[in-house]
Amino acid sequence: MDNFSFYNPTRIEFGKDKEQLIGQILAEQGVKKVLLTYGSERIKRDGLFATVSKSLDKHGISFVESGGIVSNPVLSKVREAIATAREHKVDAILSVGGGSVLDSSKAIAAGTLHDGDVWDLFLRKAPIDAALPVFAILTLAATGSEMNNGAVVTNEATKEKFAIGSVHTFPKVSIVNPALMQTVSRDYLVYSAADIIAHSIEGYFTARVQPTIQSRLVESIIKTVIESTEALLADPHDYDARAEFAWASTLALNGITHAGTAGFGYPNHMIEHSLSALFNVPHGAGLSVVIPAWAKWYHAHASNPRPAQFERFAQQVFGLKTAEEGIAALEKWFDKIGTPTRLSQLGITEAQLPTTIDNVLGNAQWFGLAGTYTRDAVTDILKQAL
């Protein structure tokens, strides 16, 4: 086990009706005015907006709306919301929605206090020295953004999908009520399952140092995702399954699975960011295409520091023996639940590979993985996914 420091200041309020506490929570934090960010008008139709606004009013907290944040959040909307936050001199950002809304909210929080364009933070041209406090009410479990400091946004003009992260961008408090997630569509449930698994396996497979206890944590998360996804496909109103799915999502990317690990990267996210930046495919759907193709290439590649980990995965998660069997079983499960496993299912053709590869190579530089993920390597992986 490698030396490590673990820090996560986010308070989680988990369970039924917890969203009713948001006014009290903000008041306790000294907040007087918030920018309320959200995606579609669904939160108004289903009554969540009314619940939140009532709680805010009760505690004397005013709010300004910034809706219309899309899946695969975009820079132009972040810039627009920053201008609104500055104009109205808000004290904090309140995100009501899924990971896209929360990622945007973190970028808004940092960008509002940055003396310059927010994209400079993504390009690492400037540090994040401060950010408005961020609070969240989750309506979708997938990204784990509720308990980490990361935020991913796409620059529509440059077709770049990059991330920021800072001690200043952890949410202060995140409310996770699984009951609010019961109306998530079937497609986004299975895309979310792939997203959680992707967060779990990046370090699991690529780390140079991977303690056994961390492998067991990851395997538990993945098996929970598999079991709870199947339960929810059978009964979308199964609260217990929804709760286990939601907590698995949080645990997959709140830093706990990486404690004591060393030398890992995010190659699956590196590749998928190009798919969603160029073709606007749902992030989880892109990941379920990339993961099996990447694993087939990587498990026996010279850059893999621990090839036996793929055999462990096959044995511990699927009760099989070989690396190839484990990879095939995961791909088969993706097919079973109905999340894509081929680029063609995303509408991406072989003729579009050169543009995609160029974009991935730019990401490889940003992710610090260019030494391994050369043009030939990326080409081999994407051809596996056709």
N, C-alpha and C positions, 0 to 999 in steps of 0.2 A: 504493500500500500504506500502510495506517495504521500508526502507532506501536503496538508491542505488547510485553507481557511474557509469556513462556511459562514456565509452571511445572508440572511434573508429577513428583511424587516417587515414584510407584508403580513398584515392580520387578515385571516380568513374567517368570515362568518358564513357557516355552511348550514343549510337546511331550509325547511318550509317556512315561508312568510318572512324570511330574514330581510327582504327588500323593504319591508315596512319600517326598518330601523334606520334607513339612510339619512333622514333628516337629523335624527338624534346623533348619529355618528359624525356627520359634518359639523353639527353645532359643538360637539365635544372637541373638535379639532379647530374651532375658532373660525370656521368658514362662514362668510356672509353672502357671497354670490358665486355661482358656478356657471361654467359653460357646460351645458348638457348635450353630450354627443350621442348620436344613435344612427342606425342604418335606415331601414325602411320605415314606412308609417305603420307597420304591423304592431309596434309597441303601443300605438294609440288605439288601434282597433281591438287589441286583446286586453286592454285595461291596465297594462303595466305602467304606461306613462301617467295615467291618472293616479295610480297608487304612489308613484314616486313624487309627483308634483304635490300631492296632498301631504306627504310626509315632509317635504321641503317647506311648504307653507306653514305647517304646524310649528316648525322650529325657526320661522322667520328668515328663511334662506331664499333669496331670489335666484332666478336662473335665466340664462339666455340659451336658445336652442341652436344647435348646429347639426342638422340631420342630413340624410342622403349619403352617408359613408358607404361605399360599396365593398363587396368582397374583393380581395386583392386591392387594398386601399391605395389611393393615388396621391401624389404630391400636391397636385393642384387643390385638392380638397383640404389638405393639411394647411397649405398657405392661406386659403380662404378663412379657415377656422382660426388661425393665428391672428389674422386681422380683426376678426370678431372679438376674440378674447382680449386683445389690446384695446380695442375701441370701448368695450364695456368694463374694462378694468376688473376682470373676474379674479377671485382668490384661488380657484381650484378648477379642475376638470372632472366632471362626472360622466363616466362612460356607461351607457346602458345598451348592451348588445353583445356580440361575439368578439372573437379575437381581432377582427379587422377594425372594429370600432375602438377597441382598447389600444391596439398598436398605434392607430392614428392619434388617439388621445395622448399617449406618451410623447409622440413627436410634437403635437401641439403644445404640450406642457413645456417641453424643452425649447421649442422654437419661439414661444412667446417671450421668453426671457433672454433669448440669444440676440446679440447685436449684429445681425446679419441674416443671410438667407438660411433657412432651416436645412436645405440640402447640403450645405457645407458640413453639417454635423454627420451626415451619412457618408460623405466623402472623406471624413476624418481630417478636414482642413482646419477644424476648430474643435476644442473640447467642449463637453457639456458641463458647464460650471454650476448650473442651477436649473431648476424646473419647477413649475407650479405643481402642487400636490395633486395626485391622481387618485380617484376613487372609482370603483367599478361595480356594476351589477351585471352578472353574466347571464346570457340567454342561450349560449351554445358552448359546449365543451369540446375543445379541439387543440387550441394553440398553447395552452398553459400560460398565456400572457398574464393571467390574473395573479400570478405569484412569481414573476420574473421581471427583469428590467429591460427586456428586449422589445424592439418594435421594428417591424419590416414594412417598408413602403415602396411603391413603384413610381419611378419618374417616367411619366408617359412620353415625354419628349425624347428622352435618351434610351428608353426601353431598358433601364437598369432597375433592378430590385435589390436594394441594399438594406442594412439594418443599423440601428443605434442601440446603445446600452450604456447605462451609467448607474452609479449608486443613487443618483437623483431621480431615476425614472422607475423605480419600484413603486407599484401602487401602495398607497397607505393602508387602505382597507379594500378587500374584494368580497363581495357577497355572491355566494354560489348556492342557488336554490335549484336543485334538479327539477322541481316541478315547473319551473319557467322554461325548461328545455323540451317539454313533451310535444310541442308543435313543430320541432325541427323535422324537416322533410327526410324521407328515406334516403335520398341521395346524399344529403349533407351529413346524415348519421354515418354512413359508410365511408365517406370522404374523411370525416373526423377520426374514425377508427384508424385509418391509414396514417393520418397526421400524428396521432399519439404514438403509434408504433414506430414511425420514423424518428420522432424525438428520442424514443427509448433505445433504438439500435445504433444511432450514430456513434456514440461513445462505446457502447457494448462491443461493436465489431472493430472499430478503428483504433481504440486506445492502445498505446504501447504498454501502459500499466493498467490492469483492470482487476481490482480485488474481487475475490469470490463473492463476498457479501453484496457488492454492487451488481454483479451479474445476477444474483438471485433476486435482488430488488427489481431489476429490469424484466426478468422472466416472469415474475409475479404480475407486474403491470401489464405485460403483453397478454398473458393468459387471462387476466381479468377483462381486458378489452375484448378479446375473442369471445369469452363467455357472455359478457354483458351485451355486446353487440347482437349476438344471436338471440338473446332473450328479448331485446328491444325490437328486433325485426319481427319477432313473434307477437309481442305485446308492447306497443309504444308507450303505454301508460303504466308500465312496471316501474314504480318509483324506486324500488331498491336497486334494480339493475341500472336505472338512470343515475342514481347516486354513486354507485361503484364506478360507472363509466366516467362521471364527472371528476371524481377524486383521482382516478387513474390519470386523467388528463393533466390535472394539476401537478401530481407527483412526477410525471414524466419529464417536466422541464422547469422545476423550481430549484434545481441545483443539487438536490439530495442524491440523485443517482450518479453524479459525477464526483462526489467527494472521494478523495483518495485515488482517483484515476489520473492519468497523465498522457499527453501526446495524442489527443484525439482531434478529429475534425468533423465537418458536416458536409461530406461530399454529396449526399442525396439531396440536401437542401440547395447546395450550390448548383446542381444540375436543374432541379425543379424550378428554381427562381427564374431561370431563363424561359421555361415553358409558360409560366404564368405571366411573365413580363411581356413576352412576345405574342402569346396567343390567348391570354386572359382565361386560362383553364383554372378551375378550382384547385387550390393548392394541394389539398388532400388527394384529389384525383390524379394530379401530376405525380405526387409522391408514390402512389400505388403502381404507377407505370415504371418509375425510375428504380424503385427498391429492388425488385427481382432482377432487372437487367444489370444493375450495378453489382449485386451480390454474385451473380454468375461470373462476372468479370473479376471481381475483387478477391473472392475467397481463395483462389489459387495464385493470385498475383504476387510478384516479388515484394511489393510494397506492404503487403499484409504482415504485420508483426506477430500475429497470433492466429494462424489458420485453423487451429483446433477449436477456436471459439465457435466456428460455424457448425462443427460437429456437436458441440455442447448445446447450441441453439436447437438443433434438430432433436436431440435427445430430451432436453428439459421442457421444451415448449410443445413438441409434437409427438414425442415418444418414438422417434425414428433414430437412425444410426448415422448416416453420412451427411456431409455438408450439402451435397446435391439434393438429397431427399428433403432436408429441411427447407432449402430455398424453394423447391418445387411445391412443398406443402403450403408455404406462405402465399405463393402465387395462386395456388389452387383455392386457398381461402379467400383471397381478394376476389377471384372470379366468382366464388360461391355467393359472397355477399353483394356482388354487383358493382364494385368499384373498378375502374379500368385497369388493365395491365398491358395495354398496347398503345403506342402513339397513334395508331390509326383510329382507335376509339375516341381519341381527343381531337380528331380531324387534322392531325399533323402527318404530312406525307414525307417520303424519302427526299423529294425535291426541296423540302424546307430544312433539311438537316444542315447544310453549310451555314446558313444564317444562324441556326440554333447553336451550332458548335462554336461559331465566333462569339456569340453572346456568353456561352458557358465559359469560354477561355478568359473573358473579362472577369467573370465571377470568380474564377480560380485564382486570379491575382488578388482580388479583394479578400477571399477566404484564406489566402496563404497556402494554397494547395497546388499551385501551378507546376511545381516540380514533379508531382505524380500525375496530375491530370493534364497531360499533353494533348495535342490535337488528335494523335492516333488513339490515345486512351479514351477520350470523350467520344470519338467516332465509333470505336468498338462497343462502348456501352450503349449508345443511342441506337446502333444497328441491332443490338440484342432486343431492343424495345419496339422495333417496327411491327 
